[in-house]
């Protein structure tokens, strides 16, 4: 989206169940962390040209993310999940976090 006039520049595919998006201005990369266990990556080639890169595998539920702008390291949080079969798969309560299973994933840029 053009920040000046609000015009849509491009609409690009990302993974399912995204919760967070970040832009690494130093490396010109946009990231979307997705519940399905992927990290979508888009390279900004110019102010109006983008390239979708191969998604990075993370872990199911890894949706909350932060980027260290200096180092380029991404931090993504997830946990272990169980299923609640009494709730339909499409509803939020179908997957339940196992207590004490939180994990912080570190993803470093490739040199």
N, C-alpha and C positions, 0 to 999 in steps of 0.2 A: 504494500500500500504506500502511496506517495504521502509522506508526512505533511507536505505543504498543502495539497489540495484534496487529499482523501481518495484519490482515484486508485482503483485496483490495478496494479501493474502485472501481477501473475497470481494464479491459483495453482498450487503445487500439491502433490500427494504426500500424506504423512501416515504414520501408523495409526492403529485403532486405540481409542481410549486415551488420547493425549490429555495431559494435565498441565503441562508447563512448556514454555518456549523461551529460549535464550538466544542472544546474538553475540558472538565473539567478534568484536569489531577489529581486533588485531589480525585475526586470521580470516576474516570475512566469511564466517560460517554461521548458519542458523541451525539450531537444534530443537527438536521436539521429542520429549520423553513420553513413551507410550506404554499403557497398561499391558499390552500384548507381549512386552518384553523386547522392544526395539527402541532404538534411538534414531530418529529420522535426521538426516544431515543434508543441508542445502548450501551450496557455495554461491556467494554473490560474485558474479563475474564483472558486473558493472551496476550502475544504479537502476538499470531496467532489464538486466539479464541474469538468470539464475540457472544453476545446474543441480539436479537432484542426484546425490551420491548414494552409494550402497548403504542401506541401513546397518547399524551396528547392533549386534545381539547384546541384550543386557540380561534381565531377569523379569519374570512375570510380575506385574505390579509396580515396576520401577518407573514412577511417573513424576515424582517431585525432584526437582533438579536445581543446581546452581553451577555457575561457571566462574572459575578463577581467570579473570581477564588477562592477567600478566602471564601466568604459566600455561593457560589453555586447558587446564585440567577441569573435567566435569565431575560433579558429585551427584549421584543419583541414589535415592533411598527406596528400599523395598523391604519385604519380609517374607516369611513362609506363610502359605495360605492353606486353609482347608475349605471344603465346600459344605454349604448348608443346603441339602437336597430338598428341604421343605420350601425353599424359595426358588422361583424360576431363574434360569441362567441369566435372563435379560435384566433381572432386578439387582439393585446395588447390594443387597444382603446375601446374595448367593455365595460369594467368597468371603471368608472370615479370616482375619489375621491371627496367626498363632501367637499368643502372648510371649514376649521375650525373644522374638525372632527377628527383630529389626536389623537391617544390614545397610551399610553405606558402601556403595560401589564407587571406585575411583577410575575414571577413564581419561587416559593421557593422550594428547595428540601424537600422531605419527610424525616423526621428523622427516 
